[in-house]
């Protein structure tokens, strides 16, 4: 997890000047894009159990994704494990 966050910080540090100068993005917008990308990568690490009720087994990745997306972990879990009709 720490290595993953370090990689994101390094990516931001190397991409930020390019995004600001060439593309005209604000620093906050670039950071938001990296947070969403990091959250998607964390969601890709999730493992779900099968059975009567689907459950998320990897709580650490779920916590990280929820934090990056600025949502409650309980809400994210429900969105990932319940069907909506």
C-alpha positions in Angstrom: 0.0 0.0 0.0 2.8 2.4 0.9 4.7 1.6 -2.3 1.5 2.2 -4.3 1.0 5.7 -2.7 4.6 6.6 -3.3 4.2 5.7 -7.0 1.1 8.0 -7.2 3.0 10.8 -5.5 5.9 10.4 -8.0 3.5 10.3 -10.9 1.9 13.5 -9.7 5.2 15.2 -9.2 6.4 14.4 -12.8 3.1 15.0 -14.5 1.9 18.1 -12.7 4.1 20.7 -14.5 3.1 19.3 -17.9 -0.6 19.3 -17.1 -0.5 22.8 -15.8 1.5 24.4 -18.5 0.5 22.6 -21.6 -3.0 21.5 -21.0 -4.1 24.3 -18.7 -5.4 22.2 -15.8 -5.4 23.5 -12.3 -3.3 21.6 -9.7 -6.5 20.5 -7.9 -8.0 19.0 -11.1 -4.9 17.0 -11.8 -4.8 15.7 -8.3 -8.5 14.7 -8.6 -7.7 12.7 -11.8 -4.9 10.8 -10.0 -7.2 10.1 -7.0 -9.8 8.6 -9.3 -7.2 6.5 -11.1 -5.7 5.3 -7.8 -9.2 4.4 -6.6 -9.9 2.4 -9.7 -6.6 0.5 -9.2 -7.6 -0.2 -5.6 -11.0 -1.5 -6.7 -9.2 -3.8 -9.1 -7.5 -5.5 -6.1 -10.8 -6.4 -4.4 -11.7 -10.0 -3.9 -15.4 -10.9 -3.5 -16.7 -14.0 -1.7 -19.5 -16.0 -3.3 -22.5 -17.4 -1.6 -25.9 -16.3 -0.5 -24.5 -12.8 0.1 -21.6 -11.3 -1.8 -19.0 -9.9 0.6 -15.7 -8.0 0.0 -12.8 -9.9 1.5 -10.0 -7.3 1.0 -11.0 -4.6 3.4 -7.7 -2.7 3.1 -8.2 -2.0 -0.6 -11.8 -1.1 0.0 -10.8 1.4 2.7 -8.2 3.0 0.4 -10.7 3.3 -2.5 -13.4 4.8 -0.3 -10.9 7.3 1.1 -9.7 8.3 -2.4 -13.2 8.7 -3.7 -14.3 10.6 -0.5 -17.2 8.3 0.2 -18.0 6.2 3.2 -16.7 2.6 3.1 -20.2 1.3 4.0 -21.8 3.1 1.0 -19.1 1.8 -1.4 -19.4 -1.7 -0.1 -23.2 -1.6 -0.7 -22.8 -0.2 -4.2 -20.4 -3.0 -5.1 -22.3 -5.9 -3.5 -26.0 -5.1 -4.1 -28.0 -5.1 -7.3 -30.3 -2.2 -8.0 -33.5 -2.6 -10.0 
